[in-house]
Amino acid sequence: MDRWTGRVALVTGASVGIGAAIAKELVRFGMKVVGCARDVDKIKNLAAQCQSASYAGVLIPFKCDLTNVEEIQSMFSAIKEEHNGVDVCINNAGLAHPEPLLSGKTSGWKNMLDVNILALSICTREAYQSMKERNIDDGHIINLNRLAFT
């Protein structure tokens, strides 16, 4: 993990669960982690925990609604301006609504597609472009997925 010390990771859905755990571990190993979510208060609390534990890296909370393309693009612009770009992108954000095919609500399907597919695709593209612009040849893009059975 030494090669990642001081490098920049983006973790989507970093406020709870797997995303929070990943963000915390990357900070522990010395990375600058931009943790994004709609509710940044939980990420702020996690950042304070990391700081109190004297972890080598830093967690930077970033408010971003992944259903909003402009907010995603603004987030990547801010990361470029403030941290030079993304070296690791962990697309963790995801959600599920129990909306069956024959009786489900279109709004639920759209919300799932916006977060689980479109946002993941946009973040992947933007992270790749960030790495390509800076000739980063050892970056990573990791896409997490979930299954839900109802």
Order of alpha helices (4+ residues) and beta strands (2+ residues): beta-alpha-beta-alpha-beta-alpha-beta-alpha-alpha-beta
